[in-house]
Amino acid sequence: MEIRPGIHWVGVRDPDLEVFDVIIPTEYGTTYNSYLVEAEEPALIDGVKEEFQEEWFTKLEARIDLAKLKHLIVNHTEPDHSGSIKELLRRAPHLVVHGSRAALQFLSEQVNMEFQGRLVGENDILDLGSRKLRFIMAPFLHWPDTIWTYLEGEGVLFTCDGFGSHFCFPEGKILASQQEVDFTPAVEYYFDKIMGPFKSKVREALAKLDGLQLEMIATGHGPILDVDLERFIRLYQEWSFEEQAAGRKKVVIAYASAYGHTKRMAELIAEGARSNPQVDVLLMDAASASPEEVSEAVSSFDAIIVGSPTINADAVYPIWRVLESISAITAKGKAAAVFGNYGWSGEAVALLEERLEKMRLVVGHPPVKVRFGLTAEDEKRCRAMGETVAASIT
């Protein structure tokens, strides 16, 4: 399907997808967008998920003889965009594959075959003859390999996951201007789930768009943005904005409690942390918090303290959910501490500490473990944990 003169969408629809990446519900299904750019040296931008590759090849080969295809641009190597590339390279081994250093490395380990890789850098130009592609580095949107590709002089920006949405458009209605419903909520949901942990990287990438002529944003998922580009860019700016009072630090204390002891420990730790006038404390009962509240709570913090009872020789699921919601990339090096209450064996604290350390947070305070009810000395230790962690970040 031609979306601009000489630019064809050769992607596929996946309307029945219910969950993406195991953990993200997809109410509206999704699409895997791939693009053919016609020129003297034709270029293909991104692939599709492996299970859809035969449909993809049918569309692609209806537009071009693979022997005449010269370049493959890999904006991002997550398998929903690269799963079909191994078969493409088998059928067209002459292709020159362009990508970031991380992309070329990741792809080599995915396809396990030799190919002609060409490393691209910021503002590098690929001359296709009658057209030129310029590469924009956009790392961590949302993998370290990501680049955006800009079609010089025509205002088309290929962003892969950037500005995307898990929204499977009706057959034949690929453009935003053709949608009969407002899919903005799907774009925001996608941002929250995929881009949200990398807000500073989003801002860095958006800054590179200043001064660019933009007439279309060709995304990797969902409708292609051919209208309201300024609005979507403004929304990305708003969603990626992080506000924090000047000079103040944020401590998140997340807990789950079976009989109230762990809750009491959390309250005492919060009391200790709040004694520091430079610190704001968010105390959260993880068992009653919604997934959205958990994600928001851990999206930005300077220190996190987690507490759990031990049940069945383990920490409880609501606390594991908190840790699952933390971006190990953006949280790397931040302060962390662990506390817990138990009756029999007390393994939860050690397991949580191990997980935080593997995520490369700095567990700098000794854990506080209490068996059954709290003594006056236990209460003192809890307050001291809050005070010490707060002091470590101010």
Backbone hydrogen bonds in HBPLUS format (Angstrom, degrees):
<---DONOR---> <-ACCEPTOR-->    atom                        ^
c    i                          cat <-CA-CA->   ^        H-A-AA   ^      H-
h    n   atom  resd res      DA  || num        DHA   H-A  angle D-A-AA Bond
n    s   type  num  typ     dist DA aas  dist angle  dist       angle   num
A0009-TRP N   A0001-MET O   2.68 MM   8  5.19 161.0  1.71 161.9 157.5     1
A0003-ILE N   A0007-ILE O   2.87 MM   4  5.87 151.5  1.95 153.4 163.0     2
A0007-ILE N   A0004-ARG O   2.87 MM   3  5.13 161.5  1.91 141.8 136.3     3
A0038-GLU N   A0006-GLY O   2.87 MM  32  5.11 174.6  1.87 164.7 164.7     4
A0008-HIS N   A0036-LEU O   2.91 MM  28  5.09 165.9  1.93 148.4 152.7     5
A0036-LEU N   A0008-HIS O   2.86 MM  28  5.09 160.0  1.90 147.4 154.1     6
A0010-VAL N   A0034-SER O   2.78 MM  24  5.27 170.2  1.79 144.7 147.7     7
A0012-VAL N   A0032-TYR O   3.00 MM  20  5.42 151.8  2.09 139.5 146.2     8
A0032-TYR N   A0012-VAL O   2.91 MM  20  5.42 164.3  1.93 158.6 163.1     9
A0014-ASP N   A0030-THR O   2.81 MM  16  5.24 150.1  1.90 162.2 155.7    10
A0017-LEU N   A0014-ASP O   3.37 MM   3  5.87 171.8  2.37 116.7 118.9    11
A0030-THR N   A0014-ASP O   3.10 MM  16  5.24 158.7  2.15 121.5 128.2    12
A0026-THR N   A0018-GLU O   2.72 MM   8  4.86 166.5  1.73 126.1 126.9    13
A0020-PHE N   A0024-ILE O   2.65 MM   4  4.94 167.8  1.66 145.5 147.1    14
A0024-ILE N   A0020-PHE O   2.94 MM   4  4.94 157.4  1.99 153.2 155.8    15
A0029-GLY N   A0026-THR O   3.27 MM   3  5.29 171.9  2.27 111.5 111.5    16
A0168-CYS N   A0028-TYR O   2.95 MM 140  5.85 163.5  1.98 140.9 144.8    17
A0033-ASN N   A0220-GLY O   2.88 MM 187  4.72 179.8  1.88 136.1 136.0    18
A0035-TYR N   A0045-ILE O   3.10 MM  10  5.06 163.9  2.13 138.3 143.4    19
A0045-ILE N   A0035-TYR O   2.70 MM  10  5.06 165.6  1.72 155.5 160.3    20
A0037-VAL N   A0043-ALA O   2.75 MM   6  5.19 178.5  1.75 169.2 169.7    21
A0043-ALA N   A0037-VAL O   3.03 MM   6  5.19 161.4  2.06 146.4 151.5    22
A0041-GLU N   A0128-LEU O   2.90 MM  87  4.81 139.0  2.07 149.4 150.0    23
A0070-LYS N   A0042-PRO O   3.12 MM  28  5.57 150.2  2.21 135.6 144.5    24
A0071-HIS N   A0042-PRO O   3.13 MM  29  6.44 157.0  2.19 152.8 156.9    25
A0044-LEU N   A0071-HIS O   2.87 MM  27  6.19 157.7  1.92 144.0 149.4    26
A0073-ILE N   A0044-LEU O   2.73 MM  29  6.09 168.0  1.75 166.2 170.3    27
A0046-ASP N   A0073-ILE O   2.92 MM  27  6.02 158.3  1.96 167.0 171.1    28
A0047-GLY N   A0081-HIS O   2.79 MM  34  4.84 134.7  1.99 157.6 160.6    29
A0084-SER N   A0048-VAL O   2.99 MM  36  5.58 128.0  2.27 160.7 164.0    30
A0052-PHE N   A0049-LYS O   2.96 MM   3  5.69 159.1  2.00 124.3 131.0    31
A0053-GLN N   A0050-GLU O   2.99 MM   3  5.15 166.1  2.01 121.0 120.6    32
A0056-TRP N   A0052-PHE O   3.10 MM   4  6.34 156.0  2.16 150.0 157.5    33
A0057-PHE N   A0053-GLN O   2.79 MM   4  6.04 161.0  1.83 154.1 158.0    34
A0058-THR N   A0054-GLU O   3.03 MM   4  6.20 154.4  2.10 143.5 150.3    35
A0059-LYS N   A0055-GLU O   3.15 MM   4  6.46 158.0  2.20 146.8 151.5    36
A0060-LEU N   A0056-TRP O   2.82 MM   4  6.04 167.2  1.84 157.3 161.6    37
A0061-GLU N   A0057-PHE O   2.80 MM   4  5.74 171.8  1.81 151.6 154.5    38
A0062-ALA N   A0058-THR O   3.17 MM   4  6.13 125.8  2.48 130.9 143.0    39
A0063-ARG N   A0060-LEU O   2.97 MM   3  5.39 149.9  2.06 107.8 117.2    40
A0064-ILE N   A0060-LEU O   3.03 MM   4  6.33 144.7  2.16 146.7 157.6    41
A0068-LYS N   A0065-ASP O   2.75 MM   3  5.49 155.9  1.81 124.7 132.2    42
A0069-LEU N   A0066-LEU O   3.19 MM   3  5.07 149.7  2.29  97.0 105.9    43
A0096-VAL N   A0070-LYS O   3.13 MM  26  6.45 166.1  2.15 149.2 152.2    44
A0072-LEU N   A0096-VAL O   2.92 MM  24  6.11 159.2  1.96 156.4 154.4    45
A0098-HIS N   A0072-LEU O   2.80 MM  26  6.15 167.3  1.82 167.9 172.3    46
A0074-VAL N   A0098-HIS O   2.91 MM  24  6.05 174.4  1.91 174.9 174.2    47
A0147-ILE N   A0075-ASN O   2.94 MM  72  4.89 146.6  2.05 136.1 143.8    48
A0081-HIS N   A0078-GLU O   2.75 MM   3  5.67 166.4  1.77 137.0 141.8    49
A0082-SER N   A0078-GLU O   3.08 MM   4  6.05 135.8  2.28 135.1 144.3    50
A0083-GLY N   A0079-PRO O   2.87 MM   4  4.59 137.9  2.05 126.9 126.8    51
A0085-ILE N   A0082-SER O   2.98 MM   3  5.32 162.0  2.01 117.0 123.0    52
A0088-LEU N   A0084-SER O   3.14 MM   4  6.38 151.6  2.22 144.0 152.7    53
A0089-LEU N   A0085-ILE O   2.84 MM   4  6.07 161.1  1.87 157.0 160.0    54
A0090-ARG N   A0086-LYS O   3.03 MM   4  6.29 139.6  2.20 139.2 150.8    55
A0091-ARG N   A0087-GLU O   2.98 MM   4  6.24 151.7  2.07 146.4 153.1    56
A0092-ALA N   A0088-LEU O   2.71 MM   4  5.82 141.7  1.85 146.9 159.5    57
A0095-LEU N   A0092-ALA O   3.23 MM   3  6.02 174.7  2.23 126.0 127.5    58
A0097-VAL N   A0116-GLN O   2.73 MM  19  5.97 169.6  1.74 166.6 169.6    59
A0118-ARG N   A0097-VAL O   2.69 MM  21  5.91 153.6  1.76 165.4 162.1    60
A0099-GLY N   A0118-ARG O   3.29 MM  19  6.64 154.1  2.36 154.1 158.0    61
A0120-VAL N   A0099-GLY O   3.06 MM  21  5.64 148.9  2.16 137.3 140.4    62
A0104-LEU N   A0100-SER O   2.96 MM   4  6.22 167.2  1.97 161.1 162.5    63
A0105-GLN N   A0101-ARG O   3.08 MM   4  6.28 155.7  2.14 146.2 153.1    64
A0106-PHE N   A0102-ALA O   2.79 MM   4  5.98 170.3  1.80 157.2 160.1    65
A0107-LEU N   A0103-ALA O   2.82 MM   4  5.91 164.8  1.85 152.2 157.0    66
A0108-SER N   A0104-LEU O   3.04 MM   4  6.08 153.9  2.11 137.7 144.5    67
A0109-GLU N   A0105-GLN O   3.27 MM   4  6.55 146.3  2.39 145.1 153.0    68
A0109-GLU N   A0106-PHE O   3.16 MM   3  5.32 126.0  2.47  97.6 110.9    69
A0110-GLN N   A0106-PHE O   3.06 MM   4  6.34 120.5  2.42 137.2 153.4    70
A0110-GLN N   A0107-LEU O   2.97 MM   3  4.90 139.8  2.14  96.3 108.8    71
A0111-VAL N   A0107-LEU O   2.90 MM   4  6.13 165.1  1.92 165.5 165.9    72
A0112-ASN N   A0108-SER O   3.01 MM   4  5.57 143.3  2.15 128.5 138.8    73
A0124-ASP N   A0121-GLY O   3.09 MM   3  5.49 164.3  2.11 133.6 131.3    74
A0123-ASN N   A0135-PHE O   2.73 MM  12  5.09 143.6  1.86 165.5 166.6    75
A0135-PHE N   A0124-ASP O   2.99 MM  11  5.53 156.9  2.05 155.1 162.4    76
A0126-LEU N   A0133-LEU O   2.75 MM   7  5.06 160.0  1.79 150.6 157.4    77
A0133-LEU N   A0126-LEU O   2.91 MM   7  5.06 166.2  1.93 146.0 149.3    78
A0128-LEU N   A0131-ARG O   2.74 MM   3  5.18 156.4  1.79 159.8 165.3    79
A0152-GLU N   A0132-LYS O   2.93 MM  20  5.54 146.2  2.05 155.0 164.2    80
A0134-ARG N   A0150-TYR O   2.76 MM  16  5.03 164.0  1.78 148.7 154.4    81
A0150-TYR N   A0134-ARG O   2.76 MM  16  5.03 173.2  1.76 156.3 158.8    82
A0136-ILE N   A0148-TRP O   2.81 MM  12  4.99 167.6  1.83 156.3 155.8    83
A0148-TRP N   A0136-ILE O   2.76 MM  12  4.99 164.4  1.79 151.7 157.3    84
A0138-ALA N   A0146-THR O   3.14 MM   8  5.33 154.4  2.21 132.4 133.0    85
A0140-PHE N   A0143-TRP O   2.64 MM   3  4.24 139.3  1.80 122.2 124.3    86
A0146-THR N   A0143-TRP O   3.38 MM   3  5.82 175.8  2.38 119.8 121.0    87
A0149-THR N   A0158-PHE O   2.95 MM   9  5.03 164.7  1.98 145.5 149.9    88
A0158-PHE N   A0149-THR O   2.71 MM   9  5.03 176.8  1.71 161.8 161.1    89
A0151-LEU N   A0156-VAL O   2.82 MM   5  5.24 172.4  1.83 163.6 166.1    90
A0154-GLU N   A0151-LEU O   3.27 MM   3  5.85 163.8  2.29 132.9 135.6    91
A0215-GLU N   A0155-GLY O   2.71 MM  60  4.86 179.3  1.71 134.1 134.3    92
A0216-MET N   A0155-GLY O   3.09 MM  61  6.34 143.2  2.23 161.7 152.2    93
A0157-LEU N   A0216-MET O   2.93 MM  59  6.29 163.9  1.96 154.9 159.2    94
A0218-ALA N   A0157-LEU O   2.75 MM  61  5.94 148.6  1.85 144.8 155.2    95
A0159-THR N   A0218-ALA O   3.11 MM  59  6.25 146.8  2.22 134.3 144.1    96
A0162-GLY N   A0159-THR O   2.95 MM   3  5.03 146.8  2.07 141.4 131.1    97
A0220-GLY N   A0160-CYS O   2.43 MM  60  3.86 142.5  1.56 139.9 126.2    98
A0164-GLY N   A0161-ASP O   3.03 MM   3  5.15 156.6  2.09 131.1 128.8    99
A0165-SER N   A0221-HIS O   3.22 MM  56  5.40 150.3  2.31 102.8 111.5   100
A0173-LYS N   A0170-PRO O   2.93 MM   3  5.44 164.8  1.95 141.6 142.1   101
A0224-ILE N   A0174-ILE O   2.98 MM  50  6.27 160.9  2.02 153.9 158.1   102
A0178-GLN N   A0175-LEU O   2.99 MM   3  5.32 154.6  2.06 107.8 115.9   103
A0176-ALA N   A0224-ILE O   2.76 MM  48  5.62 149.7  1.85 165.5 155.1   104
A0179-GLN N   A0176-ALA O   3.17 MM   3  5.47 165.4  2.19 111.9 116.4   105
A0186-ALA N   A0183-PHE O   2.92 MM   3  5.32 127.7  2.20 108.7 122.6   106
A0187-VAL N   A0183-PHE O   3.18 MM   4  6.63 145.6  2.31 147.0 157.2   107
A0187-VAL N   A0184-THR O   2.96 MM   3  4.99 120.2  2.33  98.6 114.4   108
A0188-GLU N   A0184-THR O   2.92 MM   4  6.27 158.2  1.97 158.8 164.9   109
A0189-TYR N   A0185-PRO O   2.88 MM   4  6.04 159.6  1.92 144.9 150.9   110
A0190-TYR N   A0186-ALA O   2.99 MM   4  6.07 156.4  2.04 139.0 145.5   111
A0191-PHE N   A0187-VAL O   2.92 MM   4  6.18 156.4  1.97 144.6 151.4   112
A0192-ASP N   A0188-GLU O   2.88 MM   4  6.16 167.3  1.90 156.4 158.8   113
A0193-LYS N   A0189-TYR O   3.01 MM   4  6.22 161.3  2.05 150.4 154.9   114
A0194-ILE N   A0190-TYR O   2.81 MM   4  5.71 161.9  1.84 154.9 160.1   115
A0195-MET N   A0191-PHE O   2.83 MM   4  4.73 125.3  2.13 118.4 135.1   116
A0196-GLY N   A0191-PHE O   2.63 MM   5  5.72 133.5  1.84 166.0 163.0   117
A0198-PHE N   A0195-MET O   2.77 MM   3  5.46 158.6  1.81 129.3 136.8   118
A0201-LYS N   A0198-PHE O   2.99 MM   3  5.29 121.5  2.35 104.4 119.3   119
A0202-VAL N   A0198-PHE O   2.95 MM   4  6.32 147.2  2.05 151.7 162.3   120
A0203-ARG N   A0199-LYS O   3.04 MM   4  6.36 160.6  2.08 151.4 155.2   121
A0204-GLU N   A0200-SER O   3.08 MM   4  6.34 152.1  2.16 140.2 147.7   122
A0205-ALA N   A0201-LYS O   3.00 MM   4  6.22 157.9  2.05 146.5 151.7   123
A0206-LEU N   A0202-VAL O   2.88 MM   4  6.12 163.8  1.91 156.9 161.7   124
A0207-ALA N   A0203-ARG O   3.07 MM   4  6.21 151.3  2.16 144.4 151.2   125
A0208-LYS N   A0205-ALA O   3.00 MM   3  5.33 138.6  2.18 104.8 116.4   126
A0209-LEU N   A0206-LEU O   2.93 MM   3  5.34 158.9  1.97 112.6 119.7   127
A0210-ASP N   A0207-ALA O   3.34 MM   3  5.68 161.2  2.38 106.0 111.4   128
A0212-LEU N   A0209-LEU O   2.95 MM   3  5.38 165.8  1.97 134.9 136.8   129
A0217-ILE N   A0225-LEU O   2.88 MM   8  5.00 159.8  1.92 143.5 150.3   130
A0225-LEU N   A0217-ILE O   2.96 MM   8  5.00 144.7  2.09 161.8 152.3   131
A0232-PHE N   A0228-ASP O   3.08 MM   4  6.41 161.9  2.11 157.1 160.9   132
A0233-ILE N   A0229-LEU O   2.96 MM   4  6.19 160.4  1.99 154.7 160.4   133
A0234-ARG N   A0230-GLU O   2.90 MM   4  6.03 155.2  1.96 143.5 150.9   134
A0235-LEU N   A0231-ARG O   2.84 MM   4  6.11 153.5  1.91 148.5 156.1   135
A0236-TYR N   A0232-PHE O   2.98 MM   4  6.24 158.3  2.03 145.9 151.2   136
A0237-GLN N   A0233-ILE O   2.99 MM   4  6.28 149.9  2.08 144.2 152.8   137
A0238-GLU N   A0234-ARG O   2.90 MM   4  6.22 153.8  1.97 148.5 155.7   138
A0239-TRP N   A0235-LEU O   2.78 MM   4  5.99 168.6  1.79 159.4 162.4   139
A0240-SER N   A0236-TYR O   3.01 MM   4  5.97 141.5  2.16 138.7 147.7   140
A0241-PHE N   A0238-GLU O   3.22 MM   3  5.28 158.8  2.27 102.8 109.2   141
A0248-ARG N   A0245-ALA O   3.04 MM   3  5.52 165.4  2.06 135.5 136.8   142
A0249-LYS N   A0278-GLN O   2.89 MM  29  6.28 157.6  1.94 156.9 164.4   143
A0280-ASP N   A0249-LYS O   2.73 MM  31  6.06 166.6  1.75 167.7 171.1   144
A0302-ASP N   A0250-LYS O   2.87 MM  52  5.29 163.9  1.90 146.1 149.9   145
A0303-ALA N   A0250-LYS O   3.21 MM  53  6.64 140.7  2.38 156.1 157.9   146
A0251-VAL N   A0280-ASP O   2.88 MM  29  6.23 163.7  1.90 165.7 171.1   147
A0282-LEU N   A0251-VAL O   2.87 MM  31  6.26 163.4  1.90 162.7 166.9   148
A0252-VAL N   A0303-ALA O   2.95 MM  51  6.37 163.2  1.98 155.9 157.6   149
A0305-ILE N   A0252-VAL O   2.80 MM  53  6.22 158.8  1.84 162.4 168.9   150
A0253-ILE N   A0282-LEU O   2.80 MM  29  6.07 171.5  1.81 165.4 165.0   151
A0284-MET N   A0253-ILE O   2.84 MM  31  6.13 168.5  1.85 165.6 166.2   152
A0254-ALA N   A0305-ILE O   2.91 MM  51  6.36 148.9  2.01 157.8 167.1   153
A0307-GLY N   A0254-ALA O   2.90 MM  53  6.39 145.6  2.02 151.4 160.6   154
A0255-TYR N   A0284-MET O   3.03 MM  29  6.45 157.2  2.08 167.4 173.6   155
A0286-ALA N   A0255-TYR O   2.75 MM  31  5.62 147.7  1.85 154.5 163.9   156
A0256-ALA N   A0307-GLY O   3.24 MM  51  6.62 134.3  2.46 140.0 152.2   157
A0264-ARG N   A0260-GLY O   3.02 MM   4  6.16 154.3  2.09 140.2 146.5   158
A0265-MET N   A0261-HIS O   3.00 MM   4  6.34 155.5  2.06 148.5 155.2   159
A0266-ALA N   A0262-THR O   2.95 MM   4  6.23 157.2  2.00 148.1 153.9   160
A0267-GLU N   A0263-LYS O   2.98 MM   4  6.30 155.5  2.04 151.7 158.2   161
A0268-LEU N   A0264-ARG O   3.05 MM   4  6.30 155.7  2.12 149.1 155.1   162
A0269-ILE N   A0265-MET O   2.93 MM   4  6.19 158.0  1.98 152.6 159.0   163
A0270-ALA N   A0266-ALA O   2.89 MM   4  6.10 159.8  1.93 149.2 154.9   164
A0271-GLU N   A0267-GLU O   2.93 MM   4  6.14 148.7  2.03 139.6 148.5   165
A0272-GLY N   A0268-LEU O   2.99 MM   4  6.31 153.4  2.06 146.4 152.7   166
A0273-ALA N   A0269-ILE O   2.95 MM   4  6.26 159.8  1.99 152.1 157.5   167
A0274-ARG N   A0270-ALA O   2.85 MM   4  5.99 157.6  1.90 151.4 157.4   168
A0275-SER N   A0272-GLY O   3.24 MM   3  5.38 149.3  2.34  99.6 108.7   169
A0276-ASN N   A0273-ALA O   3.10 MM   3  5.84 165.7  2.12 117.6 122.0   170
A0279-VAL N   A0276-ASN O   3.18 MM   3  5.69 162.9  2.21 125.4 125.8   171
A0288-SER N   A0285-ASP O   3.20 MM   3  5.78 142.1  2.35 112.4 121.0   172
A0289-ALA N   A0285-ASP O   3.10 MM   4  6.18 134.1  2.32 148.4 161.7   173
A0293-GLU N   A0290-SER O   3.03 MM   3  5.08 115.4  2.46  97.9 113.6   174
A0294-VAL N   A0290-SER O   2.94 MM   4  6.26 157.2  2.00 157.8 164.4   175
A0295-SER N   A0291-PRO O   2.96 MM   4  6.15 166.5  1.97 148.6 152.1   176
A0296-GLU N   A0292-GLU O   2.97 MM   4  6.12 160.9  2.01 147.3 152.6   177
A0297-ALA N   A0293-GLU O   2.96 MM   4  6.02 156.6  2.01 143.1 149.7   178
A0298-VAL N   A0294-VAL O   3.12 MM   4  6.37 156.1  2.18 155.1 159.6   179
A0299-SER N   A0296-GLU O   3.36 MM   3  5.18 159.1  2.40  98.0 104.0   180
A0304-ILE N   A0335-ALA O   3.01 MM  31  6.45 152.3  2.08 140.1 145.7   181
A0337-ALA N   A0304-ILE O   3.07 MM  33  6.63 136.3  2.27 146.2 153.3   182
A0306-VAL N   A0337-ALA O   3.04 MM  31  6.54 155.1  2.11 154.6 153.5   183
A0339-PHE N   A0306-VAL O   2.97 MM  33  6.37 150.3  2.06 148.2 153.0   184
A0308-SER N   A0339-PHE O   3.20 MM  31  6.82 141.3  2.36 141.6 145.3   185
A0311-ILE N   A0314-ASP O   2.94 MM   3  5.45 159.1  1.99 159.7 159.2   186
A0314-ASP N   A0311-ILE O   3.21 MM   3  5.45 137.0  2.40 102.2 112.8   187
A0319-ILE N   A0316-VAL O   3.10 MM   3  5.87 138.3  2.28 121.4 130.8   188
A0320-TRP N   A0316-VAL O   3.33 MM   4  6.70 155.7  2.40 145.1 152.1   189
A0320-TRP N   A0317-TYR O   2.96 MM   3  4.98 112.9  2.42 100.4 117.6   190
A0321-ARG N   A0317-TYR O   2.82 MM   4  6.07 153.2  1.89 162.0 170.8   191
A0322-VAL N   A0318-PRO O   3.23 MM   4  6.48 141.8  2.38 130.0 138.8   192
A0322-VAL N   A0319-ILE O   3.11 MM   3  4.98 119.4  2.50  91.1 105.8   193
A0323-LEU N   A0319-ILE O   3.13 MM   4  6.52 161.0  2.17 150.8 153.9   194
A0324-GLU N   A0320-TRP O   2.85 MM   4  6.11 151.7  1.93 148.2 156.9   195
A0325-SER N   A0321-ARG O   3.10 MM   4  6.25 132.8  2.33 138.1 149.2   196
A0325-SER N   A0322-VAL O   3.07 MM   3  5.20 134.4  2.28  98.4 111.1   197
A0326-ILE N   A0323-LEU O   3.21 MM   3  5.32 157.2  2.26 103.4 110.3   198
A0331-ALA N   A0327-SER O   2.94 MM   4  5.88 147.5  2.04 151.1 160.7   199
A0334-LYS N   A0331-ALA O   3.02 MM   3  5.61 162.8  2.05 144.6 144.1   200
A0333-GLY N   A0360-ARG O   2.77 MM  27  6.00 168.8  1.78 145.1 148.5   201
A0362-VAL N   A0334-LYS O   2.78 MM  28  5.77 165.1  1.80 148.3 153.3   202
A0336-ALA N   A0362-VAL O   2.94 MM  26  5.73 140.8  2.10 145.9 137.4   203
A0368-VAL N   A0338-VAL O   3.23 MM  30  6.78 151.7  2.32 142.2 149.8   204
A0340-GLY N   A0368-VAL O   2.98 MM  28  6.53 144.2  2.11 162.0 166.0   205
A0370-VAL N   A0340-GLY O   2.99 MM  30  6.44 156.5  2.05 155.5 162.7   206
A0342-TYR N   A0370-VAL O   3.01 MM  28  6.49 147.2  2.12 152.1 159.4   207
A0372-PHE N   A0342-TYR O   2.88 MM  30  5.98 150.8  1.96 156.0 165.5   208
A0351-LEU N   A0347-GLU O   3.15 MM   4  6.35 164.0  2.18 161.5 166.5   209
A0352-LEU N   A0348-ALA O   2.96 MM   4  6.17 159.2  2.00 156.9 162.3   210
A0353-GLU N   A0349-VAL O   2.94 MM   4  6.17 161.5  1.98 153.1 158.6   211
A0354-GLU N   A0350-ALA O   2.96 MM   4  6.13 162.3  1.99 147.4 152.2   212
A0355-ARG N   A0351-LEU O   3.07 MM   4  6.29 156.9  2.12 144.0 149.9   213
A0356-LEU N   A0352-LEU O   2.99 MM   4  6.23 166.7  2.01 155.3 158.1   214
A0357-GLU N   A0353-GLU O   2.95 MM   4  6.16 160.8  1.98 154.4 159.8   215
A0358-LYS N   A0354-GLU O   2.99 MM   4  6.19 151.8  2.07 145.9 153.5   216
A0359-MET N   A0355-ARG O   3.03 MM   4  6.31 134.5  2.24 141.1 153.7   217
A0359-MET N   A0356-LEU O   3.13 MM   3  5.01 128.3  2.41  91.0 105.0   218
A0361-LEU N   A0356-LEU O   3.10 MM   5  5.63 169.2  2.11 156.8 153.4   219
A0360-ARG N   A0357-GLU O   2.92 MM   3  4.86 153.7  1.99 101.2 108.4   220
A0379-GLU N   A0375-THR O   2.99 MM   4  6.34 158.2  2.04 152.8 158.1   221
A0380-LYS N   A0376-ALA O   3.09 MM   4  6.32 150.4  2.18 140.4 148.2   222
A0381-ARG N   A0377-GLU O   3.00 MM   4  6.32 151.5  2.08 145.5 153.0   223
A0382-CYS N   A0378-ASP O   2.99 MM   4  6.31 152.4  2.07 150.7 158.0   224
A0383-ARG N   A0379-GLU O   3.09 MM   4  6.38 167.5  2.11 152.3 154.6   225
A0384-ALA N   A0380-LYS O   2.97 MM   4  6.14 157.5  2.03 145.9 152.9   226
A0385-MET N   A0381-ARG O   2.98 MM   4  6.23 146.3  2.09 142.8 151.0   227
A0386-GLY N   A0382-CYS O   3.23 MM   4  6.61 162.8  2.26 154.5 156.8   228
A0387-GLU N   A0383-ARG O   2.97 MM   4  6.28 162.6  2.00 154.1 159.2   229
A0388-THR N   A0384-ALA O   2.84 MM   4  5.96 164.9  1.86 152.0 156.1   230
A0389-VAL N   A0385-MET O   2.95 MM   4  6.06 172.1  1.95 158.1 160.3   231
A0390-ALA N   A0386-GLY O   3.06 MM   4  6.08 163.4  2.09 145.5 150.7   232
A0391-ALA N   A0387-GLU O   2.93 MM   4  6.09 155.2  1.99 144.9 152.2   233
A0392-SER N   A0388-THR O   2.98 MM   4  6.17 141.2  2.13 143.4 153.7   234
A0392-SER N   A0389-VAL O   3.14 MM   3  5.10 124.4  2.46  93.1 107.4   235
A0393-ILE N   A0390-ALA O   3.29 MM   3  5.66 154.9  2.35 106.9 113.7   236
A0394-THR N   A0391-ALA O   3.37 MM   3  5.31 162.2  2.41 101.0 106.3   237
